[in-house]
Amino acid sequence: MLTDPELVFKALADPARLRIVEFLRRPEAECCSAADRVCACDIEAALGLAQATISHHMKRLQEAGLVHAEKRGRWMHYRLNRDAFAQIADWLAEFSRDADGLRTKGAPRRTRAEAA
């Protein structure tokens, strides 16, 4: 279930946080990142933001449920919460359907059987 749409949209409304999410989606990590998570130092280097700025933005993304964080030694590692993004997409898709659950003009096709 989508936690709080208001928190999600506030988090994604900030251009720096949007850049961070884009980077986490397809990271070009160099320092101490792993395949499934990115070190804060790589986010700093890639986006040219200070450590304090990264920490602030990552806290907001975590509060919105969009990012998972894990401390490993001295470093914080982050990864997208892909399930949260899927829930957001599902929630938004509901706005493109009419009362019967069928798509409205321009929305992706969905049959009555799928709507049930």
PDB file as gemmi writes it, atoms N, CA and C in Angstrom:
CRYST1    1.000    1.000    1.000  90.00  90.00  90.00 P 1                      
ATOM      1  N   MET A   1       0.841  -1.180   0.000  1.00  0.00           N  
ATOM      2  CA  MET A   1       0.000   0.000   0.000  1.00  0.00           C  
ATOM      3  C   MET A   1       0.883   1.241   0.000  1.00  0.00           C  
ATOM      4  N   LEU A   2       0.503   2.197  -0.792  1.00  0.00           N  
ATOM      5  CA  LEU A   2       1.240   3.452  -0.877  1.00  0.00           C  
ATOM      6  C   LEU A   2       1.170   4.162   0.465  1.00  0.00           C  
ATOM      7  N   THR A   3       2.326   4.520   0.993  1.00  0.00           N  
ATOM      8  CA  THR A   3       2.357   5.116   2.323  1.00  0.00           C  
ATOM      9  C   THR A   3       1.636   6.452   2.367  1.00  0.00           C  
ATOM     10  N   ASP A   4       2.209   7.482   1.839  1.00  0.00           N  
ATOM     11  CA  ASP A   4       1.624   8.809   1.887  1.00  0.00           C  
ATOM     12  C   ASP A   4       1.931   9.523   0.578  1.00  0.00           C  
ATOM     13  N   PRO A   5       0.946   9.612  -0.313  1.00  0.00           N  
ATOM     14  CA  PRO A   5       1.197  10.246  -1.611  1.00  0.00           C  
ATOM     15  C   PRO A   5       1.758  11.661  -1.483  1.00  0.00           C  
ATOM     16  N   GLU A   6       1.327  12.393  -0.464  1.00  0.00           N  
ATOM     17  CA  GLU A   6       1.821  13.755  -0.293  1.00  0.00           C  
ATOM     18  C   GLU A   6       3.332  13.764  -0.040  1.00  0.00           C  
ATOM     19  N   LEU A   7       3.813  12.857   0.821  1.00  0.00           N  
ATOM     20  CA  LEU A   7       5.254  12.757   1.076  1.00  0.00           C  
ATOM     21  C   LEU A   7       6.016  12.366  -0.186  1.00  0.00           C  
ATOM     22  N   VAL A   8       5.450  11.440  -0.939  1.00  0.00           N  
ATOM     23  CA  VAL A   8       6.092  10.977  -2.170  1.00  0.00           C  
ATOM     24  C   VAL A   8       6.234  12.122  -3.162  1.00  0.00           C  
ATOM     25  N   PHE A   9       5.156  12.853  -3.392  1.00  0.00           N  
ATOM     26  CA  PHE A   9       5.209  13.918  -4.382  1.00  0.00           C  
ATOM     27  C   PHE A   9       6.047  15.103  -3.918  1.00  0.00           C  
ATOM     28  N   LYS A  10       6.047  15.374  -2.622  1.00  0.00           N  
ATOM     29  CA  LYS A  10       6.929  16.427  -2.100  1.00  0.00           C  
ATOM     30  C   LYS A  10       8.385  16.026  -2.299  1.00  0.00           C  
ATOM     31  N   ALA A  11       8.684  14.766  -2.035  1.00  0.00           N  
ATOM     32  CA  ALA A  11      10.058  14.294  -2.202  1.00  0.00           C  
ATOM     33  C   ALA A  11      10.500  14.388  -3.658  1.00  0.00           C  
ATOM     34  N   LEU A  12       9.626  14.018  -4.572  1.00  0.00           N  
ATOM     35  CA  LEU A  12       9.992  14.010  -5.989  1.00  0.00           C  
ATOM     36  C   LEU A  12       9.892  15.387  -6.645  1.00  0.00           C  
ATOM     37  N   ALA A  13       9.306  16.346  -5.952  1.00  0.00           N  
ATOM     38  CA  ALA A  13       9.149  17.698  -6.518  1.00  0.00           C  
ATOM     39  C   ALA A  13      10.455  18.482  -6.497  1.00  0.00           C  
ATOM     40  N   ASP A  14      11.386  18.082  -5.671  1.00  0.00           N  
ATOM     41  CA  ASP A  14      12.654  18.795  -5.577  1.00  0.00           C  
ATOM     42  C   ASP A  14      13.590  18.336  -6.699  1.00  0.00           C  
ATOM     43  N   PRO A  15      14.137  19.261  -7.482  1.00  0.00           N  
ATOM     44  CA  PRO A  15      15.007  18.872  -8.609  1.00  0.00           C  
ATOM     45  C   PRO A  15      16.237  18.056  -8.187  1.00  0.00           C  
ATOM     46  N   ALA A  16      16.826  18.373  -7.055  1.00  0.00           N  
ATOM     47  CA  ALA A  16      18.006  17.617  -6.611  1.00  0.00           C  
ATOM     48  C   ALA A  16      17.620  16.183  -6.270  1.00  0.00           C  
ATOM     49  N   ARG A  17      16.488  16.011  -5.596  1.00  0.00           N  
ATOM     50  CA  ARG A  17      16.054  14.653  -5.245  1.00  0.00           C  
ATOM     51  C   ARG A  17      15.679  13.864  -6.491  1.00  0.00           C  
ATOM     52  N   LEU A  18      15.105  14.528  -7.457  1.00  0.00           N  
ATOM     53  CA  LEU A  18      14.782  13.858  -8.717  1.00  0.00           C  
ATOM     54  C   LEU A  18      16.063  13.389  -9.412  1.00  0.00           C  
ATOM     55  N   ARG A  19      17.108  14.211  -9.382  1.00  0.00           N  
ATOM     56  CA  ARG A  19      18.401  13.819  -9.951  1.00  0.00           C  
ATOM     57  C   ARG A  19      18.984  12.630  -9.195  1.00  0.00           C  
ATOM     58  N   ILE A  20      18.824  12.627  -7.878  1.00  0.00           N  
ATOM     59  CA  ILE A  20      19.331  11.511  -7.066  1.00  0.00           C  
ATOM     60  C   ILE A  20      18.607  10.220  -7.433  1.00  0.00           C  
ATOM     61  N   VAL A  21      17.292  10.289  -7.553  1.00  0.00           N  
ATOM     62  CA  VAL A  21      16.503   9.106  -7.907  1.00  0.00           C  
ATOM     63  C   VAL A  21      16.919   8.598  -9.291  1.00  0.00           C  
ATOM     64  N   GLU A  22      17.101   9.508 -10.224  1.00  0.00           N  
ATOM     65  CA  GLU A  22      17.555   9.109 -11.565  1.00  0.00           C  
ATOM     66  C   GLU A  22      18.921   8.421 -11.487  1.00  0.00           C  
ATOM     67  N   PHE A  23      19.808   8.966 -10.679  1.00  0.00           N  
ATOM     68  CA  PHE A  23      21.142   8.373 -10.532  1.00  0.00           C  
ATOM     69  C   PHE A  23      21.039   6.981  -9.908  1.00  0.00           C  
ATOM     70  N   LEU A  24      20.209   6.830  -8.886  1.00  0.00           N  
ATOM     71  CA  LEU A  24      20.055   5.529  -8.231  1.00  0.00           C  
ATOM     72  C   LEU A  24      19.441   4.498  -9.175  1.00  0.00           C  
ATOM     73  N   ARG A  25      18.639   4.978 -10.109  1.00  0.00           N  
ATOM     74  CA  ARG A  25      18.021   4.059 -11.074  1.00  0.00           C  
ATOM     75  C   ARG A  25      19.078   3.448 -11.987  1.00  0.00           C  
ATOM     76  N   ARG A  26      20.041   4.250 -12.396  1.00  0.00           N  
ATOM     77  CA  ARG A  26      21.113   3.778 -13.277  1.00  0.00           C  
ATOM     78  C   ARG A  26      22.435   4.386 -12.818  1.00  0.00           C  
ATOM     79  N   PRO A  27      22.960   3.898 -11.720  1.00  0.00           N  
ATOM     80  CA  PRO A  27      24.167   4.517 -11.165  1.00  0.00           C  
ATOM     81  C   PRO A  27      25.420   4.260 -11.997  1.00  0.00           C  
ATOM     82  N   GLU A  28      26.283   5.242 -12.010  1.00  0.00           N  
ATOM     83  CA  GLU A  28      27.613   5.106 -12.581  1.00  0.00           C  
ATOM     84  C   GLU A  28      28.575   5.237 -11.412  1.00  0.00           C  
ATOM     85  N   ALA A  29      28.551   4.241 -10.562  1.00  0.00           N  
ATOM     86  CA  ALA A  29      29.306   4.279  -9.316  1.00  0.00           C  
ATOM     87  C   ALA A  29      30.767   3.925  -9.560  1.00  0.00           C  
ATOM     88  N   GLU A  30      31.640   4.536  -8.768  1.00  0.00           N  
ATOM     89  CA  GLU A  30      33.065   4.289  -8.924  1.00  0.00           C  
ATOM     90  C   GLU A  30      33.754   3.906  -7.626  1.00  0.00           C  
ATOM     91  N   CYS A  31      33.335   4.461  -6.523  1.00  0.00           N  
ATOM     92  CA  CYS A  31      34.093   4.330  -5.278  1.00  0.00           C  
ATOM     93  C   CYS A  31      33.814   2.999  -4.582  1.00  0.00           C  
ATOM     94  N   CYS A  32      32.911   3.009  -3.639  1.00  0.00           N  
ATOM     95  CA  CYS A  32      32.693   1.829  -2.797  1.00  0.00           C  
ATOM     96  C   CYS A  32      31.268   1.300  -2.899  1.00  0.00           C  
ATOM     97  N   SER A  33      30.639   1.487  -4.036  1.00  0.00           N  
ATOM     98  CA  SER A  33      29.281   1.005  -4.245  1.00  0.00           C  
ATOM     99  C   SER A  33      29.293  -0.464  -4.646  1.00  0.00           C  
ATOM    100  N   ALA A  34      28.156  -1.101  -4.446  1.00  0.00           N  
ATOM    101  CA  ALA A  34      27.974  -2.493  -4.860  1.00  0.00           C  
ATOM    102  C   ALA A  34      26.931  -2.525  -5.968  1.00  0.00           C  
ATOM    103  N   ALA A  35      26.707  -3.698  -6.523  1.00  0.00           N  
ATOM    104  CA  ALA A  35      25.795  -3.823  -7.658  1.00  0.00           C  
ATOM    105  C   ALA A  35      24.382  -3.343  -7.344  1.00  0.00           C  
ATOM    106  N   ASP A  36      23.909  -3.600  -6.138  1.00  0.00           N  
ATOM    107  CA  ASP A  36      22.521  -3.277  -5.830  1.00  0.00           C  
ATOM    108  C   ASP A  36      22.358  -2.049  -4.939  1.00  0.00           C  
ATOM    109  N   ARG A  37      23.440  -1.369  -4.615  1.00  0.00           N  
ATOM    110  CA  ARG A  37      23.334  -0.179  -3.769  1.00  0.00           C  
ATOM    111  C   ARG A  37      24.472   0.787  -4.098  1.00  0.00           C  
ATOM    112  N   VAL A  38      24.222   2.052  -3.795  1.00  0.00           N  
ATOM    113  CA  VAL A  38      25.165   3.106  -4.146  1.00  0.00           C  
ATOM    114  C   VAL A  38      25.634   3.806  -2.878  1.00  0.00           C  
ATOM    115  N   CYS A  39      26.924   4.012  -2.795  1.00  0.00           N  
ATOM    116  CA  CYS A  39      27.512   4.721  -1.667  1.00  0.00           C  
ATOM    117  C   CYS A  39      27.222   6.213  -1.792  1.00  0.00           C  
ATOM    118  N   ALA A  40      27.021   6.859  -0.658  1.00  0.00           N  
ATOM    119  CA  ALA A  40      26.750   8.298  -0.653  1.00  0.00           C  
ATOM    120  C   ALA A  40      27.867   9.078  -1.342  1.00  0.00           C  
ATOM    121  N   CYS A  41      29.099   8.597  -1.211  1.00  0.00           N  
ATOM    122  CA  CYS A  41      30.211   9.315  -1.833  1.00  0.00           C  
ATOM    123  C   CYS A  41      30.088   9.332  -3.359  1.00  0.00           C  
ATOM    124  N   ASP A  42      29.531   8.262  -3.934  1.00  0.00           N  
ATOM    125  CA  ASP A  42      29.326   8.241  -5.386  1.00  0.00           C  
ATOM    126  C   ASP A  42      28.218   9.198  -5.810  1.00  0.00           C  
ATOM    127  N   ILE A  43      27.203   9.344  -4.979  1.00  0.00           N  
ATOM    128  CA  ILE A  43      26.130  10.300  -5.275  1.00  0.00           C  
ATOM    129  C   ILE A  43      26.697  11.714  -5.235  1.00  0.00           C  
ATOM    130  N   GLU A  44      27.504  11.992  -4.200  1.00  0.00           N  
ATOM    131  CA  GLU A  44      28.146  13.303  -4.072  1.00  0.00           C  
ATOM    132  C   GLU A  44      28.965  13.626  -5.318  1.00  0.00           C  
ATOM    133  N   ALA A  45      29.810  12.688  -5.710  1.00  0.00           N  
ATOM    134  CA  ALA A  45      30.700  12.913  -6.844  1.00  0.00           C  
ATOM    135  C   ALA A  45      29.929  13.075  -8.148  1.00  0.00           C  
ATOM    136  N   ALA A  46      28.947  12.238  -8.367  1.00  0.00           N  
ATOM    137  CA  ALA A  46      28.203  12.271  -9.628  1.00  0.00           C  
ATOM    138  C   ALA A  46      27.355  13.523  -9.782  1.00  0.00           C  
ATOM    139  N   LEU A  47      26.790  13.993  -8.678  1.00  0.00           N  
ATOM    140  CA  LEU A  47      25.868  15.130  -8.760  1.00  0.00           C  
ATOM    141  C   LEU A  47      26.494  16.441  -8.323  1.00  0.00           C  
ATOM    142  N   GLY A  48      27.695  16.396  -7.809  1.00  0.00           N  
ATOM    143  CA  GLY A  48      28.370  17.617  -7.406  1.00  0.00           C  
ATOM    144  C   GLY A  48      27.718  18.304  -6.218  1.00  0.00           C  
ATOM    145  N   LEU A  49      27.171  17.512  -5.296  1.00  0.00           N  
ATOM    146  CA  LEU A  49      26.508  18.049  -4.116  1.00  0.00           C  
ATOM    147  C   LEU A  49      27.335  17.724  -2.876  1.00  0.00           C  
ATOM    148  N   ALA A  50      27.242  18.571  -1.861  1.00  0.00           N  
ATOM    149  CA  ALA A  50      27.969  18.361  -0.610  1.00  0.00           C  
ATOM    150  C   ALA A  50      27.360  17.202   0.174  1.00  0.00           C  
ATOM    151  N   GLN A  51      28.165  16.628   1.052  1.00  0.00           N  
ATOM    152  CA  GLN A  51      27.711  15.500   1.868  1.00  0.00           C  
ATOM    153  C   GLN A  51      26.476  15.866   2.684  1.00  0.00           C  
ATOM    154  N   ALA A  52      26.457  17.047   3.279  1.00  0.00           N  
ATOM    155  CA  ALA A  52      25.304  17.460   4.091  1.00  0.00           C  
ATOM    156  C   ALA A  52      24.042  17.581   3.233  1.00  0.00           C  
ATOM    157  N   THR A  53      24.199  18.057   2.031  1.00  0.00           N  
ATOM    158  CA  THR A  53      23.062  18.186   1.117  1.00  0.00           C  
ATOM    159  C   THR A  53      22.524  16.816   0.729  1.00  0.00           C  
ATOM    160  N   ILE A  54      23.434  15.901   0.423  1.00  0.00           N  
ATOM    161  CA  ILE A  54      23.026  14.526   0.090  1.00  0.00           C  
ATOM    162  C   ILE A  54      22.283  13.913   1.269  1.00  0.00           C  
ATOM    163  N   SER A  55      22.812  14.057   2.476  1.00  0.00           N  
ATOM    164  CA  SER A  55      22.167  13.495   3.668  1.00  0.00           C  
ATOM    165  C   SER A  55      20.759  14.034   3.845  1.00  0.00           C  
ATOM    166  N   HIS A  56      20.593  15.328   3.672  1.00  0.00           N  
ATOM    167  CA  HIS A  56      19.274  15.952   3.808  1.00  0.00           C  
ATOM    168  C   HIS A  56      18.292  15.366   2.791  1.00  0.00           C  
ATOM    169  N   HIS A  57      18.704  15.317   1.541  1.00  0.00           N  
ATOM    170  CA  HIS A  57      17.810  14.825   0.495  1.00  0.00           C  
ATOM    171  C   HIS A  57      17.509  13.337   0.659  1.00  0.00           C  
ATOM    172  N   MET A  58      18.508  12.568   1.062  1.00  0.00           N  
ATOM    173  CA  MET A  58      18.285  11.133   1.244  1.00  0.00           C  
ATOM    174  C   MET A  58      17.323  10.878   2.400  1.00  0.00           C  
ATOM    175  N   LYS A  59      17.393  11.702   3.432  1.00  0.00           N  
ATOM    176  CA  LYS A  59      16.461  11.564   4.549  1.00  0.00           C  
ATOM    177  C   LYS A  59      15.027  11.771   4.067  1.00  0.00           C  
ATOM    178  N   ARG A  60      14.810  12.764   3.234  1.00  0.00           N  
ATOM    179  CA  ARG A  60      13.467  13.029   2.699  1.00  0.00           C  
ATOM    180  C   ARG A  60      12.992  11.872   1.809  1.00  0.00           C  
ATOM    181  N   LEU A  61      13.878  11.335   0.999  1.00  0.00           N  
ATOM    182  CA  LEU A  61      13.508  10.212   0.137  1.00  0.00           C  
ATOM    183  C   LEU A  61      13.207   8.959   0.965  1.00  0.00           C  
ATOM    184  N   GLN A  62      13.933   8.760   2.054  1.00  0.00           N  
ATOM    185  CA  GLN A  62      13.657   7.627   2.947  1.00  0.00           C  
ATOM    186  C   GLN A  62      12.310   7.800   3.638  1.00  0.00           C  
ATOM    187  N   GLU A  63      12.031   9.013   4.128  1.00  0.00           N  
ATOM    188  CA  GLU A  63      10.763   9.281   4.804  1.00  0.00           C  
ATOM    189  C   GLU A  63       9.572   9.017   3.886  1.00  0.00           C  
ATOM    190  N   ALA A  64       9.767   9.269   2.597  1.00  0.00           N  
ATOM    191  CA  ALA A  64       8.709   9.022   1.617  1.00  0.00           C  
ATOM    192  C   ALA A  64       8.632   7.551   1.231  1.00  0.00           C  
ATOM    193  N   GLY A  65       9.581   6.744   1.694  1.00  0.00           N  
ATOM    194  CA  GLY A  65       9.582   5.323   1.390  1.00  0.00           C  
ATOM    195  C   GLY A  65      10.140   4.984   0.025  1.00  0.00           C  
ATOM    196  N   LEU A  66      10.827   5.929  -0.609  1.00  0.00           N  
ATOM    197  CA  LEU A  66      11.319   5.723  -1.968  1.00  0.00           C  
ATOM    198  C   LEU A  66      12.717   5.113  -2.024  1.00  0.00           C  
ATOM    199  N   VAL A  67      13.443   5.196  -0.907  1.00  0.00           N  
ATOM    200  CA  VAL A  67      14.833   4.750  -0.875  1.00  0.00           C  
ATOM    201  C   VAL A  67      15.077   3.959   0.397  1.00  0.00           C  
ATOM    202  N   HIS A  68      15.867   2.907   0.275  1.00  0.00           N  
ATOM    203  CA  HIS A  68      16.343   2.144   1.425  1.00  0.00           C  
ATOM    204  C   HIS A  68      17.760   2.613   1.727  1.00  0.00           C  
ATOM    205  N   ALA A  69      18.108   2.669   3.000  1.00  0.00           N  
ATOM    206  CA  ALA A  69      19.453   3.077   3.403  1.00  0.00           C  
ATOM    207  C   ALA A  69      20.054   2.016   4.315  1.00  0.00           C  
ATOM    208  N   GLU A  70      21.368   1.849   4.197  1.00  0.00           N  
ATOM    209  CA  GLU A  70      22.081   0.864   5.014  1.00  0.00           C  
ATOM    210  C   GLU A  70      23.478   1.408   5.299  1.00  0.00           C  
ATOM    211  N   LYS A  71      23.841   1.423   6.559  1.00  0.00           N  
ATOM    212  CA  LYS A  71      25.181   1.866   6.931  1.00  0.00           C  
ATOM    213  C   LYS A  71      26.125   0.682   6.864  1.00  0.00           C  
ATOM    214  N   ARG A  72      27.229   0.857   6.149  1.00  0.00           N  
ATOM    215  CA  ARG A  72      28.264  -0.169   6.017  1.00  0.00           C  
ATOM    216  C   ARG A  72      29.590   0.466   6.383  1.00  0.00           C  
ATOM    217  N   GLY A  73      30.038   0.149   7.572  1.00  0.00           N  
ATOM    218  CA  GLY A  73      31.267   0.785   8.049  1.00  0.00           C  
ATOM    219  C   GLY A  73      31.033   2.279   8.237  1.00  0.00           C  
ATOM    220  N   ARG A  74      31.837   3.073   7.579  1.00  0.00           N  
ATOM    221  CA  ARG A  74      31.695   4.536   7.663  1.00  0.00           C  
ATOM    222  C   ARG A  74      30.675   5.093   6.686  1.00  0.00           C  
ATOM    223  N   TRP A  75      30.301   4.316   5.710  1.00  0.00           N  
ATOM    224  CA  TRP A  75      29.536   4.842   4.585  1.00  0.00           C  
ATOM    225  C   TRP A  75      28.069   4.430   4.614  1.00  0.00           C  
ATOM    226  N   MET A  76      27.257   5.315   4.098  1.00  0.00           N  
ATOM    227  CA  MET A  76      25.839   5.013   3.881  1.00  0.00           C  
ATOM    228  C   MET A  76      25.682   4.541   2.446  1.00  0.00           C  
ATOM    229  N   HIS A  77      24.918   3.479   2.290  1.00  0.00           N  
ATOM    230  CA  HIS A  77      24.601   2.956   0.966  1.00  0.00           C  
ATOM    231  C   HIS A  77      23.096   3.069   0.758  1.00  0.00           C  
ATOM    232  N   TYR A  78      22.713   3.419  -0.456  1.00  0.00           N  
ATOM    233  CA  TYR A  78      21.311   3.644  -0.778  1.00  0.00           C  
ATOM    234  C   TYR A  78      20.911   2.829  -1.992  1.00  0.00           C  
ATOM    235  N   ARG A  79      19.641   2.474  -2.009  1.00  0.00           N  
ATOM    236  CA  ARG A  79      19.072   1.826  -3.199  1.00  0.00           C  
ATOM    237  C   ARG A  79      17.604   2.220  -3.293  1.00  0.00           C  
ATOM    238  N   LEU A  80      17.111   2.205  -4.512  1.00  0.00           N  
ATOM    239  CA  LEU A  80      15.699   2.533  -4.724  1.00  0.00           C  
ATOM    240  C   LEU A  80      14.809   1.464  -4.126  1.00  0.00           C  
ATOM    241  N   ASN A  81      13.687   1.878  -3.612  1.00  0.00           N  
ATOM    242  CA  ASN A  81      12.645   0.944  -3.189  1.00  0.00           C  
ATOM    243  C   ASN A  81      11.738   0.773  -4.410  1.00  0.00           C  
ATOM    244  N   ARG A  82      12.070  -0.168  -5.249  1.00  0.00           N  
ATOM    245  CA  ARG A  82      11.341  -0.360  -6.512  1.00  0.00           C  
ATOM    246  C   ARG A  82       9.881  -0.733  -6.280  1.00  0.00           C  
ATOM    247  N   ASP A  83       9.597  -1.429  -5.190  1.00  0.00           N  
ATOM    248  CA  ASP A  83       8.205  -1.750  -4.866  1.00  0.00           C  
ATOM    249  C   ASP A  83       7.395  -0.478  -4.630  1.00  0.00           C  
ATOM    250  N   ALA A  84       7.992   0.496  -3.968  1.00  0.00           N  
ATOM    251  CA  ALA A  84       7.290   1.765  -3.724  1.00  0.00           C  
ATOM    252  C   ALA A  84       6.979   2.470  -5.037  1.00  0.00           C  
ATOM    253  N   PHE A  85       7.926   2.458  -5.975  1.00  0.00           N  
ATOM    254  CA  PHE A  85       7.676   3.095  -7.269  1.00  0.00           C  
ATOM    255  C   PHE A  85       6.587   2.358  -8.041  1.00  0.00           C  
ATOM    256  N   ALA A  86       6.539   1.024  -7.929  1.00  0.00           N  
ATOM    257  CA  ALA A  86       5.474   0.246  -8.575  1.00  0.00           C  
ATOM    258  C   ALA A  86       4.118   0.603  -7.970  1.00  0.00           C  
ATOM    259  N   GLN A  87       4.071   0.767  -6.647  1.00  0.00           N  
ATOM    260  CA  GLN A  87       2.821   1.145  -5.982  1.00  0.00           C  
ATOM    261  C   GLN A  87       2.363   2.528  -6.411  1.00  0.00           C  
ATOM    262  N   ILE A  88       3.302   3.446  -6.559  1.00  0.00           N  
ATOM    263  CA  ILE A  88       2.969   4.797  -7.016  1.00  0.00           C  
ATOM    264  C   ILE A  88       2.393   4.733  -8.426  1.00  0.00           C  
ATOM    265  N   ALA A  89       3.038   3.947  -9.283  1.00  0.00           N  
ATOM    266  CA  ALA A  89       2.562   3.814 -10.666  1.00  0.00           C  
ATOM    267  C   ALA A  89       1.153   3.233 -10.703  1.00  0.00           C  
ATOM    268  N   ASP A  90       0.898   2.210  -9.884  1.00  0.00           N  
ATOM    269  CA  ASP A  90      -0.442   1.612  -9.822  1.00  0.00           C  
ATOM    270  C   ASP A  90      -1.467   2.623  -9.318  1.00  0.00           C  
ATOM    271  N   TRP A  91      -1.084   3.368  -8.296  1.00  0.00           N  
ATOM    272  CA  TRP A  91      -1.993   4.371  -7.715  1.00  0.00           C  
ATOM    273  C   TRP A  91      -2.324   5.439  -8.750  1.00  0.00           C  
ATOM    274  N   LEU A  92      -1.326   5.913  -9.465  1.00  0.00           N  
ATOM    275  CA  LEU A  92      -1.557   6.937 -10.489  1.00  0.00           C  
ATOM    276  C   LEU A  92      -2.388   6.394 -11.650  1.00  0.00           C  
ATOM    277  N   ALA A  93      -2.189   5.124 -11.995  1.00  0.00           N  
ATOM    278  CA  ALA A  93      -2.930   4.525 -13.110  1.00  0.00           C  
ATOM    279  C   ALA A  93      -4.429   4.536 -12.845  1.00  0.00           C  
ATOM    280  N   GLU A  94      -4.812   4.466 -11.577  1.00  0.00           N  
ATOM    281  CA  GLU A  94      -6.236   4.488 -11.242  1.00  0.00           C  
ATOM    282  C   GLU A  94      -6.912   5.785 -11.703  1.00  0.00           C  
ATOM    283  N   PHE A  95      -6.165   6.855 -11.801  1.00  0.00           N  
ATOM    284  CA  PHE A  95      -6.729   8.135 -12.238  1.00  0.00           C  
ATOM    285  C   PHE A  95      -7.028   8.153 -13.734  1.00  0.00           C  
ATOM    286  N   SER A  96      -6.509   7.179 -14.469  1.00  0.00           N  
ATOM    287  CA  SER A  96      -6.761   7.125 -15.909  1.00  0.00           C  
ATOM    288  C   SER A  96      -7.926   6.203 -16.248  1.00  0.00           C  
ATOM    289  N   ARG A  97      -8.589   5.669 -15.227  1.00  0.00           N  
ATOM    290  CA  ARG A  97      -9.693   4.741 -15.457  1.00  0.00           C  
ATOM    291  C   ARG A  97     -11.009   5.369 -15.033  1.00  0.00           C  
ATOM    292  N   ASP A  98     -12.068   4.942 -15.707  1.00  0.00           N  
ATOM    293  CA  ASP A  98     -13.398   5.441 -15.334  1.00  0.00           C  
ATOM    294  C   ASP A  98     -13.940   4.620 -14.157  1.00  0.00           C  
ATOM    295  N   ALA A  99     -15.174   4.882 -13.777  1.00  0.00           N  
ATOM    296  CA  ALA A  99     -15.765   4.236 -12.602  1.00  0.00           C  
ATOM    297  C   ALA A  99     -15.855   2.716 -12.742  1.00  0.00           C  
ATOM    298  N   ASP A 100     -15.934   2.202 -13.981  1.00  0.00           N  
ATOM    299  CA  ASP A 100     -16.005   0.756 -14.210  1.00  0.00           C  
ATOM    300  C   ASP A 100     -14.625   0.103 -14.268  1.00  0.00           C  
ATOM    301  N   GLY A 101     -13.592   0.902 -14.108  1.00  0.00           N  
ATOM    302  CA  GLY A 101     -12.239   0.362 -14.153  1.00  0.00           C  
ATOM    303  C   GLY A 101     -11.689   0.251 -15.551  1.00  0.00           C  
ATOM    304  N   LEU A 102     -12.390   0.791 -16.534  1.00  0.00           N  
ATOM    305  CA  LEU A 102     -11.913   0.757 -17.911  1.00  0.00           C  
ATOM    306  C   LEU A 102     -11.108   2.016 -18.187  1.00  0.00           C  
ATOM    307  N   ARG A 103     -10.195   1.911 -19.131  1.00  0.00           N  
ATOM    308  CA  ARG A 103      -9.346   3.060 -19.430  1.00  0.00           C  
ATOM    309  C   ARG A 103     -10.161   4.181 -20.064  1.00  0.00           C  
ATOM    310  N   THR A 104      -9.744   5.363 -19.804  1.00  0.00           N  
ATOM    311  CA  THR A 104     -10.337   6.510 -20.467  1.00  0.00           C  
ATOM    312  C   THR A 104      -9.513   6.806 -21.705  1.00  0.00           C  
ATOM    313  N   LYS A 105      -9.970   7.708 -22.542  1.00  0.00           N  
ATOM    314  CA  LYS A 105      -9.274   8.011 -23.790  1.00  0.00           C  
ATOM    315  C   LYS A 105      -7.812   8.373 -23.516  1.00  0.00           C  
ATOM    316  N   GLY A 106      -6.923   7.700 -24.222  1.00  0.00           N  
ATOM    317  CA  GLY A 106      -5.503   7.957 -24.100  1.00  0.00           C  
ATOM    318  C   GLY A 106      -4.808   7.151 -23.018  1.00  0.00           C  
ATOM    319  N   ALA A 107      -5.563   6.447 -22.203  1.00  0.00           N  
ATOM    320  CA  ALA A 107      -4.965   5.633 -21.137  1.00  0.00           C  
ATOM    321  C   ALA A 107      -4.650   4.241 -21.678  1.00  0.00           C  
ATOM    322  N   PRO A 108      -3.763   3.508 -21.041  1.00  0.00           N  
ATOM    323  CA  PRO A 108      -3.459   2.147 -21.499  1.00  0.00           C  
ATOM    324  C   PRO A 108      -4.707   1.277 -21.515  1.00  0.00           C  
ATOM    325  N   ARG A 109      -4.778   0.389 -22.496  1.00  0.00           N  
ATOM    326  CA  ARG A 109      -5.949  -0.482 -22.634  1.00  0.00           C  
ATOM    327  C   ARG A 109      -6.058  -1.451 -21.465  1.00  0.00           C  
ATOM    328  N   ARG A 110      -7.304  -1.675 -21.036  1.00  0.00           N  
ATOM    329  CA  ARG A 110      -7.598  -2.631 -19.968  1.00  0.00           C  
ATOM    330  C   ARG A 110      -8.995  -3.173 -20.217  1.00  0.00           C  
ATOM    331  N   THR A 111      -9.144  -4.467 -20.160  1.00  0.00           N  
ATOM    332  CA  THR A 111     -10.449  -5.083 -20.412  1.00  0.00           C  
ATOM    333  C   THR A 111     -11.269  -5.125 -19.124  1.00  0.00           C  
ATOM    334  N   ARG A 112     -12.581  -5.391 -19.264  1.00  0.00           N  
ATOM    335  CA  ARG A 112     -13.435  -5.520 -18.071  1.00  0.00           C  
ATOM    336  C   ARG A 112     -12.956  -6.664 -17.177  1.00  0.00           C  
ATOM    337  N   ALA A 113     -12.483  -7.738 -17.790  1.00  0.00           N  
ATOM    338  CA  ALA A 113     -11.996  -8.885 -17.007  1.00  0.00           C  
ATOM    339  C   ALA A 113     -10.796  -8.471 -16.141  1.00  0.00           C  
ATOM    340  N   GLU A 114      -9.907  -7.660 -16.693  1.00  0.00           N  
ATOM    341  CA  GLU A 114      -8.760  -7.179 -15.936  1.00  0.00           C  
ATOM    342  C   GLU A 114      -9.194  -6.233 -14.821  1.00  0.00           C  
ATOM    343  N   ALA A 115     -10.269  -5.501 -15.055  1.00  0.00           N  
ATOM    344  CA  ALA A 115     -10.748  -4.527 -14.076  1.00  0.00           C  
ATOM    345  C   ALA A 115     -11.370  -5.219 -12.875  1.00  0.00           C  
ATOM    346  N   ALA A 116     -11.877  -6.429 -13.067  1.00  0.00           N  
ATOM    347  CA  ALA A 116     -12.556  -7.148 -11.983  1.00  0.00           C  
ATOM    348  C   ALA A 116     -11.615  -7.710 -10.972  1.00  0.00           C  
TER     349      ALA A 116                                                      
END                                                                             
